[in-house]
Each structure stands twice: as structure tokens, then as C-alpha cells.
Amino acid sequence: MAISVEEALEHIYALAAVQSSEIVPIENSVCRILAQEITASHSLPSFDNSAMDGYAVRVQDAGKTLLQSCVIFAGDGHDIRLVEDQCIRIMTGAKVPQGCEAIVPIEEVTIQNDQVSFPKNIKPSQHIRLKGEDIQSGMILLREGTHLQAHHIALLASQGITHIKVHRRPKVALFSSGNELKMHFESLGNNQLYNTNTPTFAARAAELGCDVIFTGTAEDTLESIQEHIRNALDADLIITSGGVSVGDADYTKTAFHSLGFEGSFESVDIKPGKPTTFGRIGDTLILNLPGNPLAAALCFELFGQSAILSLSGRSDKYLSTITTRISEPFTMKKGRRSLIPGWFDGETFTPSPVFGPGMVLPLSRANSFMMVDGSVEGFEAGSRVKIIPTRWCMSSDQQNSLVTF
């Protein structure tokens, strides 16, 4: 019996355990998943400093003409005190002298020899970057499960951190089977097709931060498929497509079960993609997706991506949606949950004009899809819909509904 998408995802989250960790230089940690909590070892700024090239003064010196006593440059290590009836020239980033209450930018003063005339309005602490106003010592900077980006590296570098602990990248193994399928680097024979699913899975898994292994193409024999499965069992996740629908005349199901496959589900109430199967052999997860290219790619976005995000250790492992409006009227048949590819332009979603489970072109011209409830017969232009991106990862640390009703 087919289970719901929500039940299928719960099975995936339950089995996809976080991977072990390793230590890497921060320069090599972009797009990795943090496996530790990072706290600040020191405040930033670590001292009061000037935000402008200008003059250090007291607030009560507003409107006065003062003698410039010296100049402080960024990096100067001397402690200097501001003397009454004098001002100090100061550069951006330089430590503010003792007794200074404000910095007046150089373009707001009048200079004649060593005499500097100040405006009548000077506000306390103006143009002073106060100690700890950005980061305070002891505060939590990054939590475990953070997907590290370039600006996180800046944060780590600001604390003098050189190496961090990150989760190991999930290892995803792929293989194809079927005498009618050829890889894109092979020559086609009569009545043969190029295998588009395996290259698609490989590219998407790599985009999601996985180490990808392609073990080749199995012959349509039990022994050949078993050999390919054994060669892939050191992976965290094996993804295949086709061969598990009711009535399929091949050995895929038999081969997996002969090697100890424990199924979590074998059918999902969704179109396209009903024959999606998920389970495990030992510690290795198995995801078998539909054989039709569009169906396989869309179901990868739902189920394969969810498994990978969970294996990666991301705190935001749950797929999320963007709420937008549909650009034009759209009709559909009631029944099962439906996956509808289309294009999101930042304001509206336009469903693909033509698409079918066996097509390749539609998803290459789409950047998102919507999952529509089986009770829906269509939408009027301007109706609110939820979309799931396919060209970037939209995820959350909380599980929310992905369905448009």
C-alpha cells in the first residue's frame, strides 16, 4: 500500500543518521556542515577604536578651536591621553585615546596650521566603535549543524580560529542497470537509450556536498546487479532508478533482497513517482527512484535531497517552500498528490507548458516545482501556491507542510 509523502519523509529522517566528523582548515570548510559549537574567545572590537579618519575630542569641545597635539595611526601600541583644550588627529581603526568622547570626521572641521575648529554639535560616542559592540567574549557564534558559507569563514577568522570540526561528507553510490540503457559516453545500438538519470543524480548529489561514486552499469542478470550492490555498500546512500515497479521484468528487487534489504516503504502516494522505494542493507541506505527521467529527478528533489541533508548533519535538514502566486490559470486532474515543475521569477510561479514523467527538457527549463494536493482541480491566476526550488536548497530547522491545497 502506498504511504503519504509525509510518512515517507519520516522514514527517511529516522534512518539517515549524521555522519562522523573530521577537522579541516577554515579555508577548506566552505559548504561543509559544522560539527561543533563555536563561542567567541574575545570581544570584537577588542578595544574602542575610531570608525573615521578625523579628530578625537570631548563633547564639551563643540564649537571650539583646539590645538592638535599628535596623530594616532591604526596599530599604534601606545596608550595616549587626551589633554584639555587639545585634540588628537586619529585614523580609522586606531585605538581611541583616554578621555576621548567622540570622533569628528576630518571633512567636518576647519584646519589652519595646528589649530582645528570644530562644529557646534558633537554627539557622545559618535564615530567610535565601542569594545564588544559586534561580538562579546563568550557569546555563541555558530551552532552545530550550520551549513558554512563564506561569511561564516570571516567570523571564524575574526577569532583567530584556524581549524574546525565538520561532519564528513555523505558518500553516495550510483549505478544503473538495463540492457537498453547506455551511458552518454557510449555508442547507442538499435532500440537503446542514453541513461540520463545517473548523471542527474551524480550532479545533484555533488551540488548538495556529497562524495559521489559511480560503480558502472550492471547487466540484466542477478549476479551482475548483486556485484554492483556489493561494490557500493561502503557508501552511506545508494541511489538507483527503475526496476522496482510492479511487473518489472528484471532482477533489481531480487538482487537487493538477496543481500539483506530491509524495506521502509515501497510505494508513495504521489505522481509521478509512486514506485519510489526506500530501505537499507546494514548501515547503507537504499533509495530506488522511478525510471522515467522527470519523475526520477523530481522525486530526487523530495526524497534524495532529504536523505542527503539528514546524513550531512545539517540543523536545517527539512525541506522548505517559498509561498508565491501562480502567474496563469492552471487545471489538473484530481487524485494523487502531483508534482508540477515550473519557473519562479522572484514574483510568480509559471507551470511548465508541457511535461510528462518520461521527459527530460521540462526540468532543464524549470527552477522549482509545486506539490499539489490530490483534492485540487486547478488554480486561478494569482492564487497562492507553495514551491520547492530545484536550483538551490531551501531548507528549515523545522518541518513544515510542503503541499499546496
Secondary structure, 3 states (H helix, E strand, C coil): CCECHHHHHHHHHHHCCCCCEEEEEHHHCCCCEECCCEECCCCECCCCEECCCEEEECHHHCCCEEEEEEEECCCCCCCCECCCCEEEEECCCCECCECCCEEEEHHHCEEECCEEECCCCCCCCCCEECCCCCECCCCEEECCCCECCHHHHHHHHHCCCCEEEEECCCEEEEEEECCCEECCCCCCCCCCEECCHHHHHHHHHHHCCCEEEEEEEECCCHHHHHHHHHHHCCCCEEEEECCCCCCCCCCHHHHHHHCCCEEEECCECEECCCCCEEEEECCEEEEEECCCHHHHHHHHHHHHHHHHHHHHCCCCCEECCEEEEECCCEECCCCCEEEEEEEECCCEEEECCCCCCCCCHHHHCCCEEEEECCCCCEECCCCEEEEEECCCCCEECCCCCCEEC
